[in-house]
Amino acid sequence: MGKELLIEIKKSSFSVLPIYFLILILMLFGVVSLTGYEILSFSLATILIIFGISLFNYGADHAMTPIGKIVGKGLTKQGKIWILFLVVFLFGFFITVAEPDLSVLAIQTSSIFPSILLIVLISIAVGMFLLLAILKILKKINLVRILSILYMSAFSLVTLLLLQNKESLVALAFDSGGVTTGPMTVPFLMALGTGIASILAMKSEKDASFGFVAFSSIGPVIVVLLLSLFSKNELNYEIADYTISNNFFLSFLEYMLGKFKSVGLSIGLLLVCFLAIDFLFLHSDKKKLLSLIGGLGVAFIGLVLFLAAVDCTYMGIGYKIGTELAKCNPILIISIAIVIGALTVLAEPAIKILTTQVEEVTNGLIKKRSMLIALAIGVGIAISLAMIRVIYKFSILYIVIPGDIICFVLSFFIPKIYTAIAFDAGGVASGPLTSSFILPIVLGLCSTLFGESEILTYGFGVVALVALSPLLSIEILGVFSVFNNKRKVKTEIKKVLKENDKIIISFGE
């Protein structure tokens, strides 16, 4: 364990430290003003985040991913499809109920609909939409066909909301798609899809294992849009208190205790469900079970450290950066946003899991490095668009609708594997760092420029834009792959023709 953990710490350091040094550089050039205590808190939080991501990635590799594959492959192999459907629904429901980010969304929207109602309905939607992902594999239905119907349904609901003069809720609804695909759910769902596809799909159908995260993202959007249609209250949004505590260690301890409860509930439900399924159907070796339980324990500690450190300091630092960026000219704001977005996505805990699985499933056809570059560029552009939207105050629909149209059009011209990966990557990229660091930056900029009254309409939506960006960047990566393949084919043809010419000439002599 020691050697593997050191490797993870090294990788996490390379992912997180660029963000840290970028903020220090902005401070040195006078763009951001931080006190000595804030720098100290930011430094301590960065160290804890590095250790948290390292432990989480280790635990995900040794527990959550194997559990997903064991459940998916084991139940599918037994041929009891109805049990598979029931188990997947329950997993989706319980993990979503315990997702910490969902509770935050429920609190923010409590003036429109009851928090418990929102949590339960979104959790049911995730469970139901995961069943669609299984049906897709069973019936060999094209992923784009299903998602196009779901997205058209979502935009139809948006039209009805606009007719009711509830445009301020649209951005919040699209943001809800990112809160259900956190670091707990992503590794399990992706591995579950791989396990099921390994039995039900042919080896040539490499795209079959993807789509579970995509369905988990669109389901909550549709639910929140539906609830918004029937809501009678106006949402009086009050911005959270982003003040950084004067006592870092006491504040971190308080956040850590809160995360112990929420993360413990999530991992506890996952473990109980898995043990029950294993006892009834799978009958795994006891040593294997103990190893998986130990891995979950490591992931639990890592996720608690990561989330507590982010909420304790990074949220406050992010909000302060946003308020200070409001003093800069738009070009500088947009430039900084691109860099922050590109660096932040590389530090998201679930990104490593996504890129690793993509490389494994495609047998190295799609490299980690290519994926990371595409994601970094895409998210960097997404954050800059979020800043532009705040500065010039226009609807998120001017970005989301053309973006989705381009995605669906591109899907007809690239290999299916790129489209499947792209839609899953959207949920992975919009992780806890986006909601706890990037979102406060945008809210800080919006509140300083225009006041709290405009936050709901123009501040929210950044998570939705981050979720959209990988769809475009990875599909564009697919376009490049098509051109590269055509170029290789032409080169091979020219090579063969030259060889034939040489044979003909020598034969003539």
N, C-alpha and C positions, 0 to 999 in steps of 0.2 A: 504493500500500500504506500509506503514512504516514497519510493522512487516515482510511482505514478502520480502521487500528489504533488511532488516537486515539479514534475513536468506540467501539471495543470496550473500551478502557481506561476510558472514562467509564462505560459500562454496567456493567462488572465492578466498578468502585469503588462504584457505587450498590448492587450486590448483596452485596459482601463487607464493606464498612465498617460497616453496621448491626450485624453480629455483633461486630465489634471494639469498637464503642462500647458495646454492651450489656454486654460483659464488664467494661469499665472502669467503667460505672455500678454494676454489682454489686459491684465492688471498693470504690468510693467509699462505698457504703451498708453496707459491712462484711459482705456476704454471702459474698464470695470474697476470699481473701488471697493476693496475688501479690507476689513480691519485685521490686525494681527491675530485676534482670537478666531475670526472667521476662517483665516488661512489655516490655523492650527486644526480647527474642527473639520475643515475640508480635507486636510491631509490625513487625519486619523480615520475619517469616513472612507477615504480612498483605499487605505490599507485594509480596512475591514471588508470592503467590497471585493477586493482582490482575493482575500482568503475565502469569502463567502461564495464567489463564483467558482473558485477552485474546488471547494468541497461539494458544491452542488453538481458540477459537471462530473466529478468522480462518482457521486451517488447516482446520478442519472445513468451513467454508463454501466454501473454495476447493479442497478435495481430497477428503476422506472422503465428503461428501455427493454431489459430482459423480461420484466413482468408483462409488458404490453405484447411482446412477441409470443410469450408462453400462452397467454390467454387467447390471443387471436388464432394462433396456429393450433393449439390444443383443442379448443372447442370446435373449430372448423373441421379438423381432422376426424372428429367423432361423428360428424354428419348431423348433429342436432342443431339445425339452423335456428329453431325457435328459441332454444336456450341461448344461442349466440346473440340473437336479437335482444332478448331480455337482459342479458348481462351487459351488453354494450350500452343499452338505454340507461341501466342503473349506474354504470360507471360514469357516463356523461352527466347524468343528473346530480349525483353526489359530489363529483369533483367540481362541478360548476357552482353548486350551492356553497361550497367551501372556498371558492375563489375570492381572495381578499379584495381585488380590484372591483369585483361586482358589488361588494358591500359599499364601497366608496361611491359608485355610481348610484346605488339605491338611495343613499343618504342625500346626494345632491339633487335628486329628482323627487324627494319625498313630498314636496308641496303639490305635485301633480297626481301621483298615485302612490298607494301604500308601499313601503319598502319591501315587506314580505311578499306581497303580490308580485312585484317586479322580479325579485330573486327567484321565486318559484316558477313563474312563467318562462323566464329566460332559461332556467335549468331544464325545464321540460322540453323547451324548443331545442336546446343543444342535444338532449337525448334522442329526440325524434329525428333531427337532421343527421345525426350519426347513423341512424338506420337507413337513411337515404344513401349514405356513403357505402354501406354494405350492399344495398340493392344495386348500386352502380356496378359493383364488382360481380355480383351474382348474374345480373342480366346483361352485363357488358354494355352498359349505356354510356354514351359519350359524356364526359364530365362537363364540357362546354355547353352541351345542350341543356343539362339540368340547371347549371348555374345561370345560364342566360335567362331561363324562365324565372328563376328566383330573383335575379336582379331586376328584371322587367316588373315583377310583382312589387318589389321594393320601391321602384321609381313611380309606379302607379299610386302607391300609398303616399309618396312624397307629393305628388300632384294634388291629392285630396287634402293634404296638410296645408299646402300653399293656398288652396281655395278657402280654407278656414283661417287664414292669416296666422299660421303657426310655424312660420319659417324658422323661428329661433330654436325650434326643437329638432330641426333636420340634422344639424351638425352633431348634436348630442346623440341622436339615434345612430348615426354612422360611427361615432366614436364607441358606442356600446359593443360593436363587433370586435373591438380589440381587447375588451376587458375579460372576455371568457377564454382567451387563448394565452394564458400566462405560462410561466416557467413550469408549473406543476402539470398542466394539461398537455402541453405540446409534446414532450418526449414520450409520454404514454400513448397519446392518440396516434402519433406517427408510427410508433412501434406496433401498435395494435393493427393499423392498416397494413403494415408489412407482413405481419403474421397471418392475417386473413388472406391477403393476396397471394402469399406463397403457396397456399393450398387451392384456392379457387381460380386463380388466374394463371395463364400460360406464361412461361419464362419470357417470351417475346413482349408481353404486355407490361413493360416496366413502369408505365404510368399508373397502373391499377392500384398500387399501394398508397398513392397520394390522393388527397381530397378530403380527408377526415378533418383537418384543421380548417380548410376552406368552408366546409359545411357548418362547422362550429362558429364561424365568424358571421356568416350571413343570417343565420337563424335569429340571434339576438337583435340584429338591425330591424328585421321584419316585425318582431315582437314589440319593440319600443315604438316603432312607427304606428302599429295598430293601437297600442295603449294611448299614444299621443292623440290619435284621432278621436278617442272617446273621453279624453280628459276635459274637464270643465275649468280647471284652475290654471292661472298663469304661474309660470315658474319664476319666483323671486329669488334669483341667484345671489348668494352672498359669498364673496371670495373667502377662501380659507385663510387662517393665520399662518403666514410663512416666516414668522420671526424665528431666528435661530436662538435656541436656549443658551443662557449664559453658563450653564454647566453641562458640558458635552456628555460626560459619563453618566450623569443622572438621567439626562434626556434619552441617551441611547438605551439605557437599562429599561426605561418606561416603554419605549418603542419595541424593544426586544421582547418584553413580557407580552405585549399585545400581539406580536407576530408569533410567539410561541403558541398562543391560543388558536389563531386563524390558520397558520401553516400546519400546526399539529392536527387540527380538525380535518384538513384536506388530506394529509398523508395518512392519518388514522383511518379515514373512510376508505381510501384506496387500499390500504393494507387489509382491513377487515373484509372488504369485498373479495380481494384476491385469495385470502386464506379460505374463505367460505367456498369459493369456486374450486380451489385446489383440492379441498377436502372432499367435495361432492363429485368432482369429475376428473381432475387431472392427476392427483396423487403423486406429487413431486417428491424427490428425495429430501430427507430432513436437512441434510447438510446444505443442499441448494436453497432451501427455504430460509435457513439461518443466515446464509450469505446475502440473500435478497433483503431480509429484514435489516441486516447490518448496513447494507447500501442505502436503504431508505432512511436510516438513522443519520448517516453522513449527509445525505441530501437535505434532510430536515434542518440540521445545524447550519449548513451552508446557506440555505434559503432564508433562514431567520436572520443570520448576520447580514446578508446582502440587503434584504428589504428594510431592516431596521436602520442600517447605515444610510441608505438612500433617503428614507423618510426623515431621518433625524437631521441631516445636513444638506444633502443634494437638492431637496425641494426648496429650501430657503435660499441656497446659493443660486439656483436656477431662477427663482422669482426676482432676486436682486439683479441678476444679469439682465433680465428682461426690462426692468425699470430703468437701468442705466443705458441699455441700448436705445431706449426711446429718445435719448439726447443726441444720438448719432444720425448721420444722413442715411437715406434708404439704401444706397449702394453698399455702404459699409455693413449695415444690418444684414442685408441679403448675403453678402460674402461670408460674414461670420456664421450665419445660419447654415450655409452649405457645409462648412468645415465641421461645425458642432454636430450636425446631423450625420455626416459620414463617419465621424469617430464614435458617436454614441451607439449606432447600430452594431458596431463591431464588439461592443462590450455587453450586448444583451445576452443573458445566460443561455437562451434556447437557440441562438444562432449557430453555435458550434455543433449542436445536436442535428440541426437541419442539414448543414453542409456535409457533415460526416455521413448521414444516411443517404443523401443524394449521391455522393461519390460511391458508396457501397452498392446502392440499387442499380446505378448506371454502369457499374464495373469500371469506374474511372473515366467514363466518357465526359461527364461534367465534373470538372475539378473544383475543389474547395476554393482555390484562389480566384477562379473565374466568378464563382458565386459571390464571394466576399466583395470583390471589386464592383460587381453589378449592384449588390445590395447597398454598398456604401454610397455609390453615385446616386442611386435612386432615392435613398432616404435623405441625402444631402439636398437634393433638388426639392423633395417634399417639404422639408423644414423651411427652405427659402420661400416656397410658395405659400406656406402658412403665414410667414412674416409679411409677404406682399399682400396677402388677403387682409391682414390686420391693418396695414398702413393705408391701403386704398379702399377698404371696406366694401367688399363684394361677396356675393353668396358662394358658399362652398360648391354649389351645384355647377357653377361655371368651370370647375376643375374636375369634379367627380364624374359628371355625365360624359364629357368628351374623353376622359381617361378610360372609363369602362368601355366605351364604344371602340376606342383604339385597341384595347386589350382583346375584345371579342373578335375584331377584324383580324388582328395579327394571328389569333389562334388557328385560323384556317390556312395559314401559310408556313407554319413551323411544326416540327415534330410534337406529338401529343405530350411527351414527357416534359417538355419545357412549360407548356400551359399548366399541367398538373402541379408541377413544382412551384410555379409562379403564384398560383392561388393559395397554396399552403404557406408560402413565404410571407405573404401579406400579414397573416395572423402571427407569425413568429417575430417579424420585425417590430411590431407594435407591442413590445413587452413592457416590463415595469420601469425601465429607465426612461422610456418615452413618456409614460404617464406621470412619472415622479420627478423628472428633470427637464425634459423638453417642454412638456405642457406648462409648467410654471413659468418658463422663460416667455412663452407666447402670452400667457395670462398677464405677466408683469408688464410686457410691452403694451398690450391692449388697455389695461387699466390705467397706465400712466398717460397714454395718448388720448383716450376717449372716456375713461371712467368705467366703473364696475357695471353700469347699465348695458354696455355693449359687449361684455364678455361672453354672454351666452350665445349671441348671434355670430360674433367674429373671433372670439378667443378659442372656443371649442371647435373641433374639426381637425386638429393637428394629428390626432391618433388615426383618424380615417384616411388622411393624406399619406401618412407613413405606411398604412396598410395597403394603400393603392400603389405606392411607388415600386415595390418589388414585382408587381404584376407586369408593369411596363418594362422595367430594367431587365428582368429575366427573359421576358418574351423577345426583347430586342437582342439579348444574348442568343436566343434561338434563331433569330433572323441571321445573325452573323455566322452561326454554325451551318445554316443552310448554304450561305454563299461560300463558306470555306469548303464544304463538301463538294459543291459544284466545281470549285476551282481545282480541288484535288482530282476529281474525275477527269476534268479537261487535261490536267497535267499528265495523268496516267494514259489517257488516250493518245496524247501527242508522243509520249514515250514509246508506246506500243507501235505507233505509225512509223516512228524513226527506226525502230528495231526491224520492222517489216521492210522498210526501204533498204536497209543495209543488207538484209537477207536476199532481196531481189537483185540488188547490184552485184553481190558476190556470186549469186547463181548465174547471172548473165555473163560474168567474166569467165 
